[in-house]
Amino acid sequence: MLPLLWPEDVLFIKKILLGRLKINDIALIEKGGRLFAHRIIYKGKKYLVSKGDNNMVSDGKITQNNVLGLVYKIKRGKNFLSPRDLYLLQSTIYFQEIARVTTGLEKNRIDYVILKGLPVHLYYEKSQPRRFYADCDILVEKKNKAKIERIFQDLKYLKKNISEHKMEFVAYKKTVLPVVFDIHFEASFTMTQVNKLNSLYPQKSIDGLTKDFLETRQRTAIQNQSFYLLSLNNQVLYLALHFFHHNFRGTFRLALLDMIVRHSGKSRAQSRDASRIRFWTSQNDIIKKYKLGNFVYPVFFILKKYFQTPIPTNFLKSITLRRERFQTVPYNYVNDNILTINIFDEETRVAAGATRFKNLFFLSPRPFLQKILVFFNPKISYLVIRVLIKKFRQLFSFS
């Protein structure tokens, strides 16, 4: 459970009923002869799912018989802390850093919009997070790359993982995790380690989506600071594409998406029903404009399945998988491969890259014969060969 719980920490536990546990609570659990303190990542009607923050695989279904209690206090050396104290420490420092960075962007007249991160949570949840935030994603135009590097250099950040699509900056503050900013140059949801995959999804559409994200951004006041966030519809679309990018895994991503979708029906300017109709109509228009239905349909389907998110049936039908002539793969691929995955578990880096490519290939709205051209991309060929070598090694190890 690093970085929340450290070796030799002493945990204080209080008894609690299964129904009173919430997502992101840390529970002491006994299962399969093991005793562990893990995070609650999903709450069903009669069971929970828990997972260690650094574990690839979840603990499966947790029932009342497995729950020994709730972790409410931590003794670390001579100090007594609560998980809430640690979350608050990190989010406070993170918020200050985000304010510093966005102030620097505005002073240099750089248009930006925060794609995801702490400000998005604070704006929609109206409360401090109950988990650590790994990074903050910000979208800017690529022409500002040199200015961005100078801004972060002046703020004493280290530059890491530079690519054509994004830059990563890291600073080590007095908190349990470093402060990380991912600066994106496009609204990419494909494979950021591979340059331009026009044969699977047109770069022109990614450029158009990037322009829309920046032009429709909204100035938002949060805790006496102001930031540019995505419009409500674009926020939902981006988070859906982000879930696709992560191979439809990670319930905390779904929980945030569920919260924001529910926010769509809370407009003060009109009735709740009218607000929802307008929201879903606009969502449908954006998805069809950029031909994103194949990518986000499984996201909304999974969201409704696990979180009972109020997504209209008509909306799901309107963005249903595109079936082209000589191409029946998407429907079968989604039903057989995506809608049956365990969304609670994660993949290794190599496996995730291979899955991401398969999802992008099979769900691409491009004609099948055009998609084949992607294999002429040297980086894709390298990825395929790398995965095949790993598979052969696994087979050889079992022989």
Secondary structure, DSSP 4 states (H G I P E B T S, - for coil): -TTTS-TT-EEEEE---GGG--TT-EEEEEETTEEEEEEEEEE-SS-EEEE-TT-SS---EE-GGGEEEEEEEEEETTEEE-HHHHHHHHHHHHHHHHHHHHHHHHHTT--EEEEESHHHHHHHH-S--SS----EEEEE-GGGHHHHHHHHHHTTPEEE---SSEEEEEE--SSSS-EEEEEESS---S-TTSS--TTTS-HHHHHHHHHHHHHT-EEEEETTEEEEE--HHHHHHHHHHHHHHTTT--HHHHHHHHHHHHHTT--SSS-HHHHHHHHHHHHHHHHHHTT-HHHHHHHHHHHHHHH-----HHHHHHTPPP--TT--HHHHHIIIIITTS-TT----HHHHHHHHHHHHHHH-SS-HHHHGGGGGSHHHHHHHHHHHHHHHHHHHHH-
